[in-house]
Amino acid sequence: MTKLNVLLGDYPHTAALKQRAEWRFPQVTPLYSAFARMVRNLEFDVCEMALATFLQAREVGVPITLIPVVMIGGTHHRSLTRSPDAPPLAPGDLAGRRVGVRSYSQTTGMWVRGILREDYGVDSSQVTWVTTEEPHVASYREPGNVGRSTAANVAELLRGGQVDAAVLGPRAIGGQGQGLVPLVEDAEAAGRAWVERHGTTPINHTLVVRDDVLRQDADSVIELYHALKAALPDAGWTDSFAACLEIAGRYSLEQELVRTPPDVREIEKAAAIFGEAA
């Protein structure tokens, strides 16, 4: 079997896997920079990928197949932040204001904008989104209410007064975003309510494989999938996984991350080989 070139983040559920000799595990820092390299140049055989990036890449015909594994995920009510020195600000107050986000196509941003529309009545088109980085999919064109800043990061935008609020993922909150305050009161409870209402937990990163690799060396890819499933027993095409993709597809269409509705059944059909291998 071929020794696959596999790009994965460092997590408790990948630590043992990365010690195995069957695969090569390149290191890329920051991890998300590899997503652009994958969708633009197919640089890896198998690659962890943000869900929104996958949906965009699929729409423009990038030849990759989803592997039904959740690498990281969680609720995002905590991800919408403000400066502790700023006046109180509620999520419903964001219409007509400026909000910072690393990239408009960042998956955390997609989930936060969906929450704003669903829970607080603020549509993504009512907010000016200020970004610090370009999308991973080079051909993607952002909506007109998206602008770019030269700030080093999103927290700098917020602390410099260029935006009223900022979207930060869990790692960024613990890093550049230390000390920032969530806009959503009791964000943990709000997140639990979202999960109960939807019957699924938001996916941030999943996994993809190049179509040519899957055709030519399915056994190697399936062996990798089995190794991941041993560490992540919930891996596989479950009702929760499908529900999450349906919601992410709807949010992405509403926010103009994609211009055509993602066909979750077609995504499932392409990934059927992993169900057969379970």
N, C-alpha and C positions, 0 to 999 in steps of 0.2 A: 504493500500500500504506500501511497505517496505521503511524504511528511508535510502535512498542511501548514501553511503560514497563517497563524491564528492570532488575531488582535483582540485581547480581552483586558478589562480593567482588573485591578487588584482588589479582591473582595475575599471574605472568609470562604465563600463557596467556589472560588477559583484557585485558592492557595495550593491545595493538593494536586489539582489538575496541572498546574504550571510546573510541578516537579517531575512530571512524566516526560519521557523521552520521545514519545510517538509524534509529538507536534512541536513546531517552533513557535515561540511566543515573543514577538518583538515588543519593545517598550516604546510607547509614544506618550509624550507629556506636552500639554494636557491631553487627556484621552480623547476629548471631543474633536480635537483637530484631525484625528484619524478618520472621522466620518466623512469629511470633505475629500480626503485622499481616496477613500473607498468609492464614493459615488461619482467622483470625477475621473479617476484613473484605474479603478478596480485593483488597487495596490495589494490587497490581502486576499487570501482564499476564503477565509471566514472572518467576519468583523462584527464586534459589538456595534450597535447603531441606535441612535435616538429614534424614537418612534415617528416623530414628525418628519425627520429626514428620510426615513424609509418611505413614508407615504408620498412625499414629494418626488423622491427618486423613482419610485414605481410609476408615477404619473408620466414622467418624461422618458420612460422606457429603459432605465438603467437595468441591465440584466442580472438581477439578484433575486434570491428567494428567501423569504422569511423562515427562520428556524424558530419554532414556538417555545421560546425560553425567555423568561423575564429576568434580565440581569440586575436591574434595579427599578424600583417603583415606590410609590407612596402618595399620600395626599399632599395637596399644595396650598392649602389655606394659609399656612405659615410663610409661604414664599413671597407674599405681597407685603412689602415693608416700607417704613418711613423713618425719617430721622427722629430721634427722641427729643430733639430740640425744637422740632416743628410743631405748629398747632395741631390739635387732634384732627384726624382725617379718617373717615369711614370709607369702605369700598364703594358705596353708592354715591360718594362725592366725586368720583374720578372722571365723570363725564366732563369734557371740555378741558381736562388737565393733561399734563405730560407725565409719562411713566417710562422709566428706564428698563431695558431688558437687553441682555447680551446680544442676541440676534432675534429678529422678529420670528424666525422659524425655530427658535429654541423650544424644545418640547415642554419644558417647565412653563414657558410663556403661553404656549397653546393651552395647557391645562388651566392656568390662572385666568386667561381671557374667557375660557368656557365657564369657569366658576363665576366670574364677574357678570356675564350675561345671564346665566341661569339663576343664580342666587341673589343678585343685587340689581338686575335690570340695566346694566351698563354694557352696551354693545362695543365691540372692539373698534368700530368705526367712529365712535364718539371720543376716543382717546388719541392723543398724539404719542406714538411709541418712538422713543429715542434709543437707538442701538449703538453698540461699540464695535460690532463685528458683522461681516457679511454672511449671507446664507451659505450652507454647505453645498447646495445644488446651484451651480453657477448660472444656469439659465433662468432661475426663478426671479421674478420681478415682484418686489414688495408693493403693497397698496400705497396710495398717495399720502396717507397719514403716518408714514414711517420715515424717520430721518436718521442720519448717522452723526455721531459725535466723535471727536478726537480724544475723549477722555480715556484713561487707561483701563477703567473697568466701570461697572454699573454703580458700585457703591460710591465711587468718586463723583459720578453724575449727581447722586443724591446729596452727598455731603457738600458739593459745590453749588447746590441750589438750582441746578439745571433742570431737575425734574421734581415732581411732587411726591412720587413713590417709585419703588424699584422692585423688580422681580428677580429673586435670587434663589437658586437651588440649594439643597441642604448643605452641600460642601461649601458653597460660597457664603452662606449664612454664618457658618462656623469660621470662615476665613476673613475675606474682605468685608463681610457684612456684620462683623461682631459689634454688638451694641445697638443695632437697628431694631425697630419695634414693629411687630406685625400689625397690619391694618385690621385684620379680622379678629374680633374679640373671641377668646376661647377657641383658637384655631384648631386645637386637637379635637374638641367636641364637634366642631363644624366639619372637620375631615371625616370623622366617624359617621356623621349623619349622611354625608355624600356617599360614602361606601355602602351604607345600608340602603339608601335610596336607589342606587344604581346596580347593586349586586356585583360590584367589581372594584378593584383598586387601580388607580392610574398607573400605567406602565411608562417609565421614562426610557429605559434602554432595553432593547431586545437583541436579536442576533440575526445576521444575514450571511448567505453563502453565494458566491458567484455561480451563475447558472452553468457555465462551462465546467466548473469544478464538480458541481453536483452531478452533471451528466457523466463525466469521465471517471469520477472516483467516489461514487456514492457510498461505498463501504467505509471509506475513511471519514466522511462527513457523519455518517450514522454512528460510527464508533465514538466520535467526539460528542455527538448528541447524547449517547448513552452515558458517557462519563459525566456530562453536565447534569443529566437527569438523576444520577446517583447522588449528586450534591444538592440538587434542587428537585425534590420529589414532586412538586406541583408543576414541573415543566410538562409541556404538551399542549395540544389544542383542546382546551377546556371551555366550558360555557362562559366562565369568567374572562378568559383570554379573548374569546370572540366578542363578548359584550364590550370589553375595553376598546377593541379595535373599532367597533361600530361607533362608539361615542367619540373616539379620537378622530375618526373619519368625518363625522358630523361637525365637530368643532372646527376641524381643519378647513372644511368647505365654507362654513360660516365666516371664518376669519380670512378667507382667500389665501390660505397656505397651499391649497390645491384648488383647481378650477372645475374639476369633475369629481363626482362622488366616488370615493374608493369602494371597490367591489370586494367586500370581505369574503364572500363565498369563493371568489377567484383566488384570493390570497390563501384561503384554507385549502383549496384544491391543489395549488402549487406546493403547499407544505404537507400534502397527504403522505408522502414517503416517510415522514417522521412518525406519523400515527401508525403506519404499517409496521414500523420498526420497534414500536413500544413493547 
